[in-house]
Amino acid sequence: MTDLITGAVAAGIVGALGIAGDRAARRRKRAFRDHYGSYEGFRHQVDEDKVRSVRSARGDVAAVKAVRDDHPLASLVIANRYVREL
């Protein structure tokens, strides 16, 4: 009986976290679109020289982090894409 209750509670928590995560992702995408308009709009606002400098000195991961630090509305996927396309 206890296992059944524990399982139901765990399933409820996982479901609630999934819904909250989806909502947060949609909000983040909407905020990105509202602020930058598109990926191209985002690219024009990033300091390319700074990102290239960080990338050459400390690597790709640090460059992605630098993009996200300067542009918090950019997702990890967007920041990674930007660094890979440099």
The 8 nearest C-alpha neighbors of each residue, nearest first, counted from 0:
[[1, 3, 2, 4, 5, 6, 7, 8],
 [0, 2, 4, 3, 5, 6, 7, 8],
 [3, 1, 5, 0, 4, 6, 7, 8],
 [4, 2, 6, 0, 1, 5, 7, 8],
 [3, 5, 7, 1, 6, 2, 8, 0],
 [6, 4, 2, 8, 7, 3, 1, 9],
 [5, 7, 9, 3, 4, 8, 2, 10],
 [6, 8, 4, 10, 9, 5, 11, 3],
 [7, 9, 11, 5, 10, 6, 4, 12],
 [8, 10, 6, 12, 11, 7, 5, 13],
 [11, 9, 7, 13, 8, 12, 14, 6],
 [12, 10, 8, 14, 9, 13, 15, 7],
 [11, 13, 15, 9, 14, 10, 16, 8],
 [12, 14, 16, 10, 15, 11, 17, 9],
 [15, 13, 17, 11, 12, 16, 10, 18],
 [14, 16, 12, 18, 17, 13, 11, 19],
 [17, 15, 19, 13, 18, 14, 20, 12],
 [18, 16, 20, 14, 15, 19, 13, 21],
 [17, 19, 21, 15, 20, 16, 22, 14],
 [18, 20, 16, 22, 17, 21, 15, 23],
 [21, 19, 17, 23, 18, 22, 16, 24],
 [22, 20, 24, 18, 23, 19, 17, 25],
 [23, 21, 25, 19, 24, 20, 26, 18],
 [22, 24, 26, 20, 21, 25, 27, 19],
 [25, 23, 27, 21, 26, 22, 28, 20],
 [24, 26, 22, 28, 27, 23, 29, 21],
 [27, 25, 23, 29, 24, 28, 30, 22],
 [26, 28, 24, 30, 29, 25, 23, 31],
 [29, 27, 31, 25, 30, 26, 24, 32],
 [28, 30, 26, 32, 31, 27, 33, 25],
 [29, 31, 33, 27, 28, 32, 34, 26],
 [32, 30, 28, 34, 72, 29, 33, 35],
 [31, 33, 36, 29, 35, 30, 34, 37],
 [34, 32, 30, 31, 36, 35, 29, 28],
 [33, 35, 31, 32, 36, 30, 72, 41],
 [36, 34, 40, 41, 32, 37, 31, 33],
 [37, 35, 32, 33, 40, 34, 38, 31],
 [38, 36, 40, 39, 35, 32, 41, 31],
 [37, 39, 41, 40, 42, 36, 35, 77],
 [40, 38, 42, 37, 41, 43, 36, 35],
 [41, 39, 35, 37, 43, 38, 42, 36],
 [40, 42, 38, 35, 39, 44, 43, 37],
 [43, 41, 39, 45, 44, 40, 38, 81],
 [42, 44, 40, 41, 45, 39, 46, 47],
 [45, 43, 41, 42, 46, 40, 35, 47],
 [44, 46, 42, 47, 43, 41, 66, 70],
 [47, 45, 49, 48, 50, 44, 43, 42],
 [46, 48, 50, 49, 45, 51, 85, 42],
 [49, 47, 51, 50, 46, 52, 53, 45],
 [48, 50, 52, 47, 46, 51, 53, 54],
 [49, 51, 53, 47, 52, 48, 62, 54],
 [52, 50, 54, 48, 49, 53, 47, 55],
 [51, 53, 49, 55, 50, 54, 48, 56],
 [54, 52, 50, 56, 62, 51, 55, 57],
 [53, 55, 58, 62, 51, 59, 52, 57],
 [54, 56, 52, 53, 58, 57, 51, 59],
 [57, 55, 53, 54, 52, 58, 51, 61],
 [58, 56, 54, 53, 61, 55, 59, 62],
 [59, 57, 54, 61, 60, 55, 56, 62],
 [58, 60, 62, 54, 61, 63, 82, 57],
 [61, 59, 63, 62, 58, 64, 54, 57],
 [60, 62, 64, 63, 59, 58, 57, 65],
 [63, 61, 54, 59, 65, 64, 53, 60],
 [64, 62, 66, 60, 65, 61, 78, 79],
 [63, 65, 61, 67, 62, 66, 68, 60],
 [64, 66, 62, 68, 63, 67, 61, 69],
 [67, 65, 63, 69, 64, 68, 70, 78],
 [66, 68, 70, 64, 71, 69, 65, 73],
 [67, 69, 65, 66, 70, 71, 64, 63],
 [68, 70, 66, 67, 65, 71, 45, 64],
 [71, 69, 67, 72, 68, 73, 66, 45],
 [72, 70, 67, 73, 68, 69, 74, 66],
 [73, 71, 31, 70, 74, 27, 30, 67],
 [74, 72, 71, 70, 77, 67, 78, 31],
 [73, 75, 77, 76, 78, 72, 67, 71],
 [74, 76, 78, 77, 79, 73, 67, 63],
 [75, 77, 79, 74, 78, 80, 73, 81],
 [78, 76, 80, 74, 79, 75, 73, 81],
 [79, 77, 81, 75, 80, 63, 76, 66],
 [78, 80, 76, 82, 81, 77, 63, 75],
 [81, 79, 77, 83, 78, 82, 76, 84],
 [80, 82, 78, 84, 79, 83, 77, 85],
 [81, 83, 79, 85, 84, 80, 63, 78],
 [84, 82, 80, 81, 85, 79, 59, 78],
 [85, 83, 81, 82, 80, 79, 78, 42],
 [84, 82, 83, 81, 51, 47, 80, 50]]
